[in-house]
Amino acid sequence: MFGLAILFGGIVGFALGLTGGGGGVFAVPLLVYGLAVAPREAVGISLASVGGTALFGAVPRLIRGEVELRTGLLFAVAGMLGAPLGSYLSTLVPEHVLLMMFAILMLVVAQRMWAKTKNPKLPSGVCNTESQSSRDRSACQRDEDGTLRLTSKCARLLVLVGLMTGVLSGMFGVGGGFVIVPALVLFSGMAIHQAVATSLFVIVLVSISGVTSHLVNGNELSLETTLQFLLGGFAGMWLGGIVSKRLKGPTLQKIFSVAVVMVAAFVIVQSVVS
């Protein structure tokens, strides 16, 4: 069990290091079917391990100035408010139904990641609508130097997406990076490398809120398993960061998508059989 927990944590950290999100998608199935952890406890362990691993990746990026603090804090505060709601909603759903819903979420994640490979040139820096003479349809805009114009309309959009991320995090034990990264890039015009760094920062804060809500609701959380998962996660995060610099983004996303679909199919089969 000791070796498996570290190995599984490494897989979660590796996914986080590669994409800035997506690790939590693997954490819950690995805990439930690989370590025989109860689904509700798996959600808590997933949140704690993903949050701790994200912290390991966020600190150096924060020091290097890659995290856009103002946007990240706005996103994170909204997510921290949504996490307790998600944690509460998870207690109202039977465990086998929760796992089935999680599998559906995984399929959505896989589809989004695969779709992004068809258009790898995501907007960065100044939004595409910045230089257009037609009416601006974007909620968020940036100045020529890349500074975000945090208008009330832009703030409302980021808060809404942040809340949705928090609910998903609290309910399923995911960090929400697979939502945060594309949201920051597409809705705020943030550069992709900055979005990955900011996503890790947001995941840390949202996970803290989610774990707290999990414990307040009386759910169990194995400290031993969490620490083992974290140990593997740190190593996986480091390795994922190295590999991500050597492989093309679309290739990584396709591999990630296929892996997620395979895990989702396994969860669905197990849920139906049991």
N, C-alpha and C positions, 0 to 999 in steps of 0.2 A: 504493500500500500504506500509506503514511504516513497519508494522510487517512482511509482505511478503518479502520485500527486505532484511531484517535482516535474516529471515529464509533461503532464497535462498543463501545468502552469507555464511551462516553457512554450507550449503550442499557443496558449493565449497571449503571452508576451510577444511571441514572434509575429502574430497577426497584428498586434498593436504597433509594433516597431515598423512593420511594412507599410501599413495604411493609415495609422493614426486613429484607428477604430476597428471594430469588428471582433475584437478578442472575446467579448462577453457572449457573442453568438455561439462560440465553441465551449465556453466555460460550463454552462448549465448541463448540456448533454454529457460532457466528459465526467462531470461530478455525479450525475444521476446514474448513468449506465456504466461508467468506468470505475467509480468508487462507491457505488450503492448508497449515495447520499440522498435523503428525502428531498423532493423537488423544492419545497419551501425553504429548507435550509440551504440548498444549492444556490438559490437566488441571493441569499445573504452573503455566502462565501464568494460567489461570483462578483458581487458588487465590491466587496472588500479587496479581493485580489486584483480586480481590474483597476480599481481606484489607486491602490498602492503601486501597481506596475506603471500606470500612467504617470504617477508622481515621479517615478524614477526617470521616465523619459521627458517629463515636462521641465524639471529643474534646470538641466543644462540648456534647454532651449530658451527658458526664461532668462537665464544669465546672458545668453547671446543676443537677447532682444528680439527673438523671433515671435514671441507671443504678443498679440494685440490686446493689451490688458483691458481697455475700456469696453471693447466689443465682447471679449471673453467674459468679463464680470457680469455684463448685462445678460448674456446668454446663460451663465451659470446660476445667477440669482433666480431667474425664471425656472431653470431646471430643478433647483433645490426646492422650490415651492411645489413643483409637480411630482417629485419623487415620493413624498409621503402619500399623495393621492394614489399613485400607482401601487405602492406597497399595501395600502388598505384594500384596493380593488382586487389584488391577488388573493386576499384572504376570503373573498366571496366566491371564488371560482374553484371547483373541484380540481385536484392535482392533475388528473389525466387530461382534463379539458385545458388546463394551463399549459401543459406540455404540447398539446395539439396546436394551441394558439401560438406558442413559441415557434413551432415548426413552420407555421404559415408565415410568421414574421421573418424567419430565416430565408424562406423562398423569395420574399419581397426584397430582402437585402441582396440576395444573389442576383436577382433580375436587375436591380439598380446598378450594382457594381459592373455587371456584364454590359449593360447599356452604355455606361460611361466610357467603355473601351472603344466604342464606335465614334466618339467625339472627344479624343484626348486633349484637344486644345481648349481647356476650360478657361473662362475669363479670369484675368488676374489684374491687379493694380486698378486702373481706372475702368469703371463699368463701360460696356459697349455703347450704352445710350448717351454717354457723356458728350461725345462729339457730334451727335445727331441733331439735326435742326428740328425734327418732328417732335411732337409732344412726348415728354419723358414718361414712360410707363413703369419705370423701375422704382421700387419703394426706397431703395438705398443707393446713394451715389457717393463718389469719391472725388476729391479735388485732384488737380494735376500731379500733386506730390504724393498722392495715394492716401491722404487723410480722409477717413470716413465722415460724411456729413450726417450726423446723428439727429435727423429730424424726428418729429413725433411719429410720422408714418413709418419711418425706418425702425424706430424703437419698438413700435407695436408689433411689427412683423417679426423682429428678432425675439421679442418676449414670447410671442405665440409659439414659434418653433422651439424655443427653449423649454416652454411648458410641456409641449408634446414629448420632447426628449426626456424630460424628467419623469413623466408618467411611464414611458417605456422602460426607463431605467429601474424605477421602483417596482414595476410589475413583473419584469422578466429577468432582472439582474444584469442587464446589458449596460455598458457605459454610454451608449448612444452615439459613439463616434461615427458610425456609418450614416447617421442623420446629420450630425454636426458639421462634418467636413464639407459635404456637398452644399449644405445650407449656407455656410459661411462664404463659400466660393460663389455660389449662384445668386444669393440674396444680398450679400454685402460687398461683392466684388473683390474679396480678399485673395491675395496670391496663394496658390495651392500649398507651398511649403509653410507659409505662415498659418494657413488654415489647419494643417496637421498639428503644428505646435500649439495653436490656440485650442484645438479640440482636446488635446491631452490635458491642458490646464482646466478646461471645463469639466472633463470627465472626473478629475480628482475631486472637485467641489461637489458635483452632483452625486458622486458615489458616497461621499461623507454623509450627505443628507439621506440617501437611500439606506445605508447601513444603520444609521440612527433610527430611522422609521421602522426598519426591520426588527430591531431589538426592542423598541418601544411597544411594538405590536405583540411581543411575547414569543417571537420566533427564535429558534436555536441557531447558534453560530459556533462551529468548531474552530477554536483558535489554532489548534495543531494543524488541521488541514489547510486553513487559511494561510498560515506561515509557510507551509511547504509549497503551496501554490504560488505564493509571492516569491519564494526563492527561485523557483523555476521561471517565473515571469520576468524577473530581473535579467536572467541569462538570455531568455528568449527575446526580450526587448533589445538588448545589446546586439544580438545576432541579426535580428530583423532589420535594425538600422543599417548594418553593414551590407546585407543582401540587397536592400532596397536601393542602394546607391549603384549597384552593379547590374540590376535587371531593369528592363523598360517597364514603365508604369502599366500600360495595357496588358502586358504579359502577366504581371503580378495580379492584377485585378481578375483576369480570366481564371487563373489558378485558384484564387481565393473564392470566386463564385462557384466553381465546380466543387470545391471542398465543402462549401456551405450547403449546396444542394444534396450532396451525398449524406451529410450529417442530418439534414432535415428529413430526408427519405427514411433514414434509420429510425429517427424519433417517431415519425408517423407510423411506421410498421410496428414498432414496439408498443405504441399507444393503442393501436387497433388490436394487437394480439393479446395484450394484457387487459 
